[in-house]
């Protein structure tokens, strides 16, 4: 796991988007700042976006939704589906925000 120092949040987002290389797979952020989480989610535009939890929360373990071990399995079903060629996006937030 690489740790890279950047001067501010905007630089961190720019670098994360660059390093993600447009694959739109998954991203994780840890922050108590809802604005930062929202802006990062919009910029990174991934299928799985987890906030304040481990990456496996995006697969349904301790996070939102059903368990899906891959974005698309060998049958083509999972977070993406051959039947509709659509991408269901999953967004998981743990801890810092609660509507209850």
ChimeraX attribute file (.defattr): number of C-alpha atoms within 10 A of each C-alpha:
attribute: neighborCount
match mode: 1-to-1
recipient: residues
	/A:1	3
	/A:2	4
	/A:3	5
	/A:4	7
	/A:5	8
	/A:6	11
	/A:7	7
	/A:8	8
	/A:9	12
	/A:10	13
	/A:11	12
	/A:12	15
	/A:13	18
	/A:14	13
	/A:15	13
	/A:16	15
	/A:17	19
	/A:18	11
	/A:19	10
	/A:20	15
	/A:21	10
	/A:22	11
	/A:23	12
	/A:24	14
	/A:25	14
	/A:26	18
	/A:27	21
	/A:28	23
	/A:29	17
	/A:30	16
	/A:31	12
	/A:32	13
	/A:33	10
	/A:34	12
	/A:35	10
	/A:36	16
	/A:37	19
	/A:38	11
	/A:39	13
	/A:40	22
	/A:41	20
	/A:42	10
	/A:43	12
	/A:44	23
	/A:45	18
	/A:46	21
	/A:47	20
	/A:48	23
	/A:49	24
	/A:50	27
	/A:51	26
	/A:52	18
	/A:53	17
	/A:54	16
	/A:55	19
	/A:56	16
	/A:57	23
	/A:58	29
	/A:59	22
	/A:60	16
	/A:61	15
	/A:62	14
	/A:63	21
	/A:64	16
	/A:65	14
	/A:66	10
	/A:67	16
	/A:68	16
	/A:69	14
	/A:70	13
	/A:71	19
	/A:72	15
	/A:73	13
	/A:74	7
	/A:75	8
	/A:76	14
	/A:77	15
	/A:78	17
	/A:79	20
	/A:80	18
	/A:81	16
	/A:82	12
	/A:83	8
	/A:84	7
	/A:85	10
	/A:86	10
	/A:87	14
	/A:88	13
	/A:89	15
	/A:90	18
	/A:91	19
	/A:92	20
	/A:93	20
	/A:94	16
	/A:95	11
	/A:96	12
	/A:97	12
	/A:98	7
	/A:99	3
	/A:100	3
